[in-house]
């Protein structure tokens, strides 16, 4: 039920249980493999893909806060009670909105190859094309594995790109021998020159895919045929290519782009951070993802959605320094996932049976998500001590006016906490 709050009551300093919307994108997991309905303990409908669970106040799919048995859109609650929910400090810093968005993402097959804009780029894109870029905000994000998770993130090292070009003539010939020759002969050049050459490589690859789709199809099919005849010696990325070809159009330039990206494999608890401009695509598995409050996506391949190849070439980073997978060491039963932006900070709390964890909010908004176990959240108001029971799959919004609370685990519990 959507209902405006309109300052019809006093917002109390307490946690508010959230209802969160599931998004059913085609790449989500289905049937017995569907993670999100199992996570939420709801019925799984076999023919429906379960892709994303949004937990936050983004206008596209705001969570609902349960207040006195009624469901209020969280974005509306924040609009009606901005100081109580966010604090003056956060309001001033983040344009009167909750600055982060938390998601549970379940990947059954590859998403689109994409990048996200920085703040300045997002503002310009929103002015230029508000239909496809509705947010004026950047979208840095962190992916934290809930189980074994695979993705392609960032560009390979320069020497590895040279090896790809030498190993796969089908790709080199499609890009064009002039640029390929410059790259393969310039291994020892400076970083600035390398970056310019890699940008030229991607420009040629993407421009040629627009100009010569039939040639792209023939090149992809030639590579597919050669690799299928050599299955015993295929590399991991070559096997990824063959799998992706089954699900994508034969004229999709993304099938060549993946060769130049880093294949990342995360174990539970491991993470990687993708700053704006980082080329990436999720392949398989389940993660908790946190990002700035934005849904801006610039796509280039492996999708039937709107692709904006020109914009992607303009905002993409061409660094070949690789990508860092973080081990995130636990200290005092918590792991803090550091990111270089002020919009969000994610902490994973691991609390054993009957253990408690005191949390101070510093009068900033907090979202909690229970990913394992059962826990109680306790706080004190003017009527005394209060308790709320939480189980796996549940989440709560804690407004800025609640300065502290305590988590007490009924059994071993993992709880993700996000704040500014």
C-alpha positions as CSV (number, residue, x, y, z in Angstrom):
1,X,0.0,0.0,0.0
2,X,1.4,3.4,-1.0
3,X,0.3,6.1,1.4
4,X,1.6,9.6,1.9
5,X,2.8,10.4,5.4
6,X,2.1,14.1,5.3
7,X,3.5,14.6,8.8
8,X,0.4,12.8,10.2
9,X,2.3,11.5,13.2
10,X,5.5,12.0,15.2
11,X,8.3,9.9,13.8
12,X,9.7,7.9,16.7
13,X,13.4,7.1,17.3
14,X,13.1,3.4,16.5
15,X,13.9,0.8,13.8
16,X,11.3,0.4,11.1
17,X,10.8,-2.9,9.4
18,X,11.0,-2.7,5.6
19,X,9.1,-4.2,2.7
20,X,11.4,-4.4,-0.3
21,X,10.6,-4.9,-4.0
22,X,11.9,-7.8,-6.2
23,X,12.9,-6.9,-9.7
24,X,12.5,-9.7,-12.3
25,X,15.1,-9.1,-14.9
26,X,15.6,-11.9,-17.4
27,X,19.2,-12.7,-16.2
28,X,18.0,-13.6,-12.7
29,X,17.9,-17.1,-11.2
30,X,14.9,-19.3,-11.7
31,X,13.1,-22.3,-10.2
32,X,15.2,-24.4,-7.8
33,X,18.2,-22.1,-8.4
34,X,16.3,-18.9,-7.5
35,X,18.1,-17.4,-4.5
36,X,16.0,-14.4,-3.6
37,X,12.7,-16.3,-2.8
38,X,14.6,-18.8,-0.7
39,X,16.4,-15.9,1.0
40,X,13.0,-14.3,1.8
41,X,11.2,-17.6,2.6
42,X,8.5,-16.9,0.0
43,X,7.1,-19.1,-2.8
44,X,9.2,-19.5,-5.9
45,X,7.3,-19.2,-9.2
46,X,9.2,-21.5,-11.6
47,X,9.0,-19.4,-14.8
48,X,9.9,-16.1,-13.2
49,X,13.5,-14.9,-12.9
50,X,14.4,-13.4,-9.5
51,X,17.2,-10.8,-10.2
52,X,17.4,-8.0,-7.6
53,X,16.0,-7.1,-4.2
54,X,16.2,-3.3,-3.7
55,X,16.6,-2.0,-0.2
56,X,16.5,1.8,0.0
57,X,14.7,4.9,-1.1
58,X,15.3,5.2,-4.8
59,X,12.3,6.6,-6.7
60,X,12.3,3.7,-9.1
61,X,11.6,1.1,-6.5
62,X,11.5,2.5,-3.0
63,X,11.2,0.2,0.0
64,X,8.3,0.6,2.3
65,X,8.6,1.3,6.1
66,X,6.0,-0.5,8.3
67,X,4.6,2.0,10.8
68,X,1.7,1.0,13.0
69,X,0.8,-1.8,10.6
70,X,0.8,0.4,7.6
71,X,3.3,0.5,4.7
72,X,4.8,4.0,3.8
73,X,7.2,4.5,0.9
74,X,10.6,5.1,2.5
75,X,11.3,7.9,0.0
76,X,8.1,9.7,1.0
77,X,8.9,9.2,4.7
78,X,12.3,10.8,4.2
79,X,10.7,13.6,2.2
80,X,8.2,14.3,5.0
81,X,10.6,13.8,7.9
82,X,14.0,14.8,6.4
83,X,15.8,15.9,9.6
84,X,14.5,13.0,11.7
85,X,15.4,10.4,9.1
86,X,18.7,11.7,7.7
87,X,20.0,14.5,10.0
88,X,20.9,18.0,9.0
89,X,24.4,17.0,8.1
90,X,23.4,14.3,5.7
91,X,20.7,16.5,4.2
92,X,23.2,19.2,3.4
93,X,25.8,16.8,2.0
94,X,23.5,14.6,-0.2
95,X,20.7,16.8,-1.6
96,X,17.9,15.8,0.8
97,X,18.0,12.1,-0.1
98,X,19.3,8.8,1.4
99,X,22.7,8.6,-0.3
100,X,23.0,4.9,-0.7
101,X,21.1,1.9,-2.2
102,X,21.5,-1.7,-1.0
103,X,20.7,-4.7,-3.1
104,X,20.7,-8.4,-3.1
105,X,21.6,-9.6,-6.6
106,X,21.1,-13.1,-7.9
107,X,22.8,-13.8,-11.3
108,X,21.7,-16.8,-13.4
109,X,23.3,-15.6,-16.6
110,X,25.4,-12.7,-17.6
111,X,24.2,-9.1,-17.3
112,X,25.1,-6.4,-19.8
113,X,28.6,-5.1,-20.1
114,X,28.4,-1.7,-18.6
115,X,30.0,1.3,-16.9
116,X,28.5,4.0,-14.6
117,X,29.0,7.7,-14.8
118,X,30.7,10.0,-12.2
119,X,28.7,13.0,-10.8
120,X,29.6,15.5,-13.5
121,X,28.9,13.0,-16.3
122,X,25.6,12.0,-14.7
123,X,24.4,15.6,-14.6
124,X,25.2,16.0,-18.3
125,X,23.6,12.7,-19.3
126,X,20.5,13.6,-17.4
127,X,20.2,16.8,-19.3
128,X,21.0,15.3,-22.6
129,X,19.0,12.0,-22.3
130,X,16.7,12.0,-19.3
131,X,14.7,9.0,-20.6
132,X,17.7,6.7,-20.2
133,X,19.6,8.6,-17.4
134,X,17.1,9.7,-14.8
135,X,19.6,10.3,-12.0
136,X,22.0,13.2,-11.6
137,X,24.2,11.1,-9.3
138,X,27.3,9.0,-9.7
139,X,27.2,5.2,-9.1
140,X,30.3,3.8,-7.4
141,X,29.5,0.4,-6.1
142,X,30.8,-2.5,-4.0
143,X,30.0,-6.2,-4.6
144,X,30.3,-8.6,-1.7
145,X,29.9,-12.3,-2.4
146,X,27.3,-14.3,-0.5
147,X,28.5,-17.5,-2.2
148,X,30.8,-18.3,-5.1
149,X,30.5,-15.4,-7.5
150,X,32.1,-14.7,-10.9
151,X,32.4,-11.4,-12.8
152,X,34.4,-9.6,-15.4
153,X,35.8,-6.4,-14.1
154,X,38.2,-3.8,-15.5
155,X,40.7,-4.3,-18.2
156,X,43.5,-6.9,-18.3
157,X,47.1,-5.9,-18.0
158,X,48.7,-4.5,-21.1
159,X,50.9,-7.5,-21.7
160,X,47.8,-9.8,-21.4
161,X,45.9,-7.7,-24.0
162,X,48.9,-8.1,-26.3
163,X,48.6,-11.9,-25.8
164,X,44.9,-11.9,-26.5
165,X,45.5,-10.0,-29.8
166,X,48.2,-12.5,-30.8
167,X,46.2,-15.5,-29.8
168,X,43.0,-14.6,-31.5
169,X,43.4,-13.3,-35.1
170,X,39.6,-13.2,-35.5
171,X,39.5,-10.4,-33.0
172,X,42.7,-8.6,-34.3
173,X,41.5,-8.6,-37.9
174,X,38.1,-7.2,-36.9
175,X,39.7,-4.4,-34.9
176,X,42.1,-3.5,-37.7
177,X,45.8,-4.4,-38.1
178,X,47.0,-0.8,-37.9
179,X,45.9,-0.3,-34.2
180,X,46.8,-3.9,-33.3
181,X,50.3,-3.5,-34.7
182,X,50.8,-0.3,-32.7
183,X,49.7,-2.1,-29.5
184,X,51.7,-5.3,-30.0
185,X,54.9,-3.3,-30.8
186,X,54.6,-0.9,-27.8
187,X,54.9,-3.1,-24.8
188,X,57.6,-0.9,-23.3
189,X,55.9,2.5,-23.8
190,X,54.8,4.9,-21.1
191,X,51.5,4.6,-19.3
192,X,49.9,7.6,-21.1
193,X,50.7,6.1,-24.5
194,X,49.4,2.7,-23.5
195,X,46.1,4.3,-22.3
196,X,45.7,6.1,-25.6
197,X,46.3,3.0,-27.5
198,X,43.8,0.9,-25.5
199,X,41.2,3.7,-26.0
200,X,41.9,3.4,-29.8
201,X,41.5,-0.3,-29.6
202,X,38.1,-0.1,-28.0
203,X,37.0,2.8,-30.3
204,X,37.9,0.7,-33.4
205,X,36.2,-2.4,-32.0
206,X,33.0,-0.7,-31.1
207,X,32.9,1.6,-34.2
208,X,33.5,-1.4,-36.5
209,X,30.7,-3.3,-34.8
210,X,28.4,-0.5,-35.7
211,X,29.6,-0.1,-39.3
212,X,30.1,-3.8,-40.2
213,X,27.7,-6.0,-38.2
214,X,27.9,-8.8,-40.8
215,X,31.6,-8.9,-40.5
216,X,31.3,-9.0,-36.8
217,X,29.0,-12.0,-37.0
218,X,31.4,-13.8,-39.3
219,X,34.4,-13.1,-37.0
220,X,32.5,-14.2,-33.9
221,X,31.4,-17.4,-35.6
222,X,34.9,-18.1,-36.9
223,X,36.3,-17.8,-33.4
224,X,33.5,-19.9,-32.0
225,X,34.1,-22.7,-34.5
226,X,37.9,-22.7,-33.9
227,X,37.5,-22.9,-30.1
228,X,34.8,-25.6,-30.3
229,X,37.3,-27.7,-32.2
230,X,40.0,-27.2,-29.5
231,X,38.0,-27.6,-26.3
232,X,40.8,-29.4,-24.4
233,X,43.1,-26.4,-24.6
234,X,40.7,-23.6,-24.2
235,X,41.4,-20.9,-21.5
236,X,38.9,-19.8,-18.9
237,X,38.0,-16.7,-20.9
238,X,37.6,-18.7,-24.0
239,X,35.1,-21.0,-22.2
240,X,33.3,-17.9,-20.9
241,X,33.0,-16.7,-24.6
242,X,31.5,-20.0,-25.7
243,X,29.0,-19.9,-22.9
244,X,28.0,-16.3,-23.6
245,X,27.6,-17.0,-27.3
246,X,24.8,-19.4,-26.5
247,X,22.7,-16.7,-24.9
248,X,23.6,-13.7,-27.1
249,X,23.2,-12.5,-30.6
250,X,26.0,-13.4,-33.0
251,X,26.6,-9.7,-33.8
252,X,27.1,-8.6,-30.2
253,X,30.4,-6.8,-29.8
254,X,30.3,-7.7,-26.1
255,X,31.4,-11.2,-27.1
256,X,34.8,-9.8,-28.2
257,X,35.0,-7.2,-25.4
258,X,35.0,-9.9,-22.7
259,X,38.4,-11.1,-23.8
260,X,40.0,-7.9,-22.6
261,X,38.5,-8.0,-19.1
262,X,39.7,-9.5,-15.8
263,X,37.9,-12.7,-14.8
264,X,37.2,-12.3,-11.0
265,X,36.1,-15.2,-8.8
266,X,34.9,-14.3,-5.3
267,X,34.6,-16.6,-2.3
268,X,31.9,-15.7,0.3
269,X,32.8,-12.5,2.1
270,X,35.3,-11.3,-0.6
271,X,34.5,-8.1,-2.5
272,X,35.6,-5.7,-5.2
273,X,34.9,-2.1,-5.7
274,X,34.0,-0.6,-9.0
275,X,34.5,3.2,-9.3
276,X,32.6,5.1,-12.0
277,X,34.0,4.3,-15.4
278,X,35.0,0.7,-14.6
279,X,33.9,-1.7,-17.3
280,X,32.2,-4.7,-15.7
281,X,29.7,-7.5,-16.1
282,X,28.4,-10.0,-13.6
283,X,28.4,-13.6,-14.7
284,X,27.0,-15.9,-12.0
285,X,26.3,-16.1,-8.3
286,X,24.7,-14.1,-5.4
287,X,26.0,-10.9,-3.9
288,X,25.1,-8.1,-1.6
289,X,25.7,-4.9,-3.5
290,X,25.8,-1.3,-2.2
291,X,26.1,1.8,-4.3
292,X,25.4,5.5,-4.4
293,X,21.7,6.2,-4.8
294,X,21.6,6.0,-8.6
295,X,20.3,3.7,-11.4
296,X,22.4,5.2,-14.2
297,X,23.8,2.4,-16.4
298,X,25.7,2.9,-19.7
299,X,25.6,-0.4,-21.7
300,X,27.6,-1.7,-24.6
301,X,27.0,-5.4,-25.1
302,X,25.5,-8.7,-24.0
303,X,22.0,-7.2,-23.8
304,X,18.9,-6.3,-25.8
305,X,18.4,-3.1,-23.7
306,X,19.4,0.3,-24.8
307,X,23.1,0.5,-25.7
308,X,24.9,3.8,-25.7
309,X,28.3,2.9,-27.2
310,X,29.4,6.5,-27.8
311,X,28.8,7.6,-24.2
312,X,30.5,4.4,-22.9
313,X,33.7,5.2,-25.0
314,X,33.7,8.8,-23.5
315,X,33.3,7.8,-19.8
316,X,35.1,4.4,-19.6
317,X,38.4,4.2,-17.9
318,X,41.2,2.7,-20.0
319,X,43.6,1.8,-17.2
320,X,45.2,-1.6,-17.4
321,X,46.4,-1.8,-13.8
322,X,44.0,-4.7,-13.0
323,X,41.3,-4.9,-10.3
324,X,41.8,-5.5,-6.5
325,X,39.8,-8.3,-4.8
326,X,39.6,-7.6,-1.1
327,X,39.9,-10.3,1.5
328,X,38.4,-8.0,4.2
329,X,39.8,-9.3,7.5
330,X,37.4,-9.7,10.4
331,X,38.2,-7.8,13.6
332,X,36.0,-7.8,16.7
333,X,33.3,-9.9,14.9
334,X,33.0,-7.4,12.1
335,X,34.3,-6.6,8.6
336,X,34.3,-3.1,7.4
337,X,34.3,-2.8,3.6
338,X,36.1,0.5,2.9
339,X,35.3,2.5,-0.2
340,X,36.8,5.9,-1.3
341,X,33.4,7.7,-1.3
342,X,31.4,9.3,1.5
343,X,28.0,8.1,0.2
344,X,28.1,4.7,2.0
345,X,30.0,2.4,4.2
346,X,29.2,-1.3,4.5
347,X,30.0,-3.4,7.6
348,X,29.3,-7.1,8.0
349,X,28.5,-8.1,11.6
350,X,29.0,-11.7,12.6
351,X,27.4,-12.3,16.0
352,X,27.4,-15.7,17.8
353,X,24.6,-17.2,19.8
354,X,23.6,-14.9,22.8
355,X,26.3,-12.5,21.9
356,X,25.5,-8.8,21.7
357,X,26.8,-5.9,19.7
358,X,26.3,-2.3,20.7
359,X,26.0,0.1,17.7
360,X,26.3,3.9,17.8
361,X,24.7,5.5,14.7
362,X,26.4,8.9,15.2
363,X,22.9,10.2,14.3
364,X,23.1,9.1,10.7
365,X,20.6,6.8,8.9
366,X,21.3,3.1,8.9
367,X,19.9,0.1,7.1
368,X,20.4,-3.4,8.5
369,X,20.0,-6.6,6.4
370,X,20.1,-10.1,8.0
371,X,21.7,-12.6,5.7
372,X,22.0,-15.5,8.1
373,X,20.5,-16.4,11.5
374,X,18.0,-14.7,13.8
375,X,18.7,-11.7,16.0
376,X,17.0,-9.2,18.2
377,X,17.4,-5.5,17.9
378,X,17.0,-3.6,21.2
379,X,16.7,0.2,21.8
380,X,15.4,2.5,24.5
381,X,12.8,5.2,24.0
382,X,10.9,7.4,26.5
383,X,8.7,4.4,27.4
384,X,11.7,2.1,28.2
385,X,13.5,-0.7,26.5
386,X,12.0,-2.1,23.2
387,X,12.8,-5.2,21.2
388,X,12.3,-6.2,17.6
389,X,12.9,-9.8,16.3
390,X,14.7,-10.1,12.9
391,X,15.3,-13.2,10.8
392,X,17.2,-14.0,7.6
393,X,15.9,-11.9,4.7
394,X,14.5,-9.1,6.8
395,X,15.8,-5.5,6.8
396,X,15.2,-2.4,8.9
397,X,15.6,1.3,8.4
398,X,17.0,3.2,11.5
399,X,16.4,6.9,11.3
400,X,19.1,9.4,12.4
401,X,17.2,10.3,15.5
402,X,17.9,6.9,17.1
403,X,21.5,7.3,18.3
404,X,22.2,3.8,19.5
405,X,20.9,0.2,19.6
406,X,22.0,-3.3,20.4
407,X,22.0,-6.5,18.3
408,X,21.6,-9.8,20.2
409,X,21.9,-13.0,18.2
410,X,19.6,-16.0,18.9
411,X,21.9,-18.1,16.9
412,X,25.0,-17.4,14.7
413,X,24.0,-14.5,12.6
414,X,25.4,-12.4,9.8
415,X,24.0,-8.8,9.5
416,X,25.0,-6.3,6.9
417,X,24.9,-2.7,8.1
418,X,25.0,0.3,5.8
419,X,25.4,3.9,6.8
420,X,26.8,7.2,5.4
